[in-house]
């Protein structure tokens, strides 16, 4: 009598091996993408270039440059706003790049 249903089919072990290999390849690709993203640097400016920040994909701040013209002792709030705007732009660049690298391939979870 022939077996029906279940996992007793002859083709299943081969298919399972292929699935495991594919999963391992996907995991390696995700790790490579994550490493590349972490090492990438993102530069953002605000105030027409008066403030410039450089941030890595790992969210580490590398540098902050402030033009002397941006330093107005009577308007520190504007300088603070420019710094926040530049940092937010850099973080958005990281998020966009991450989505681009991980999302389309189905690697984003």
C-alpha positions, 0 to 999 in steps of 0.5 A: 500500500502506498504512503500518502501525506506526511513527510515520508516522500523521497524528495523531501530530504533534498528539498530540506537541504536546499532550503537550509542552504538558501537560508544560510546564504540569506543569513550571510548576505544579511550579515554582509549588508549589515557590516557594509551599512555599519561601516558606511559614513553619512554626511548631512548639512543644515543651514546652507552648510553652516553645520555638517555632521558625519555619522556611521551606519552604526549610529556613531557620530564621527564629526561635527563642523560648525561654520564660524558664521553660524555662531551667534551668541545672541541666537544659540537656539538657531545653531542648536536647531541646525545641529538637530536638523543635520543629525536627523537628516543623517539618521534618515539617510541611514534608515533609507540605506538600511531599507534599500539594502535589507528590504527589497531582497526580503531580508528585512524582518 
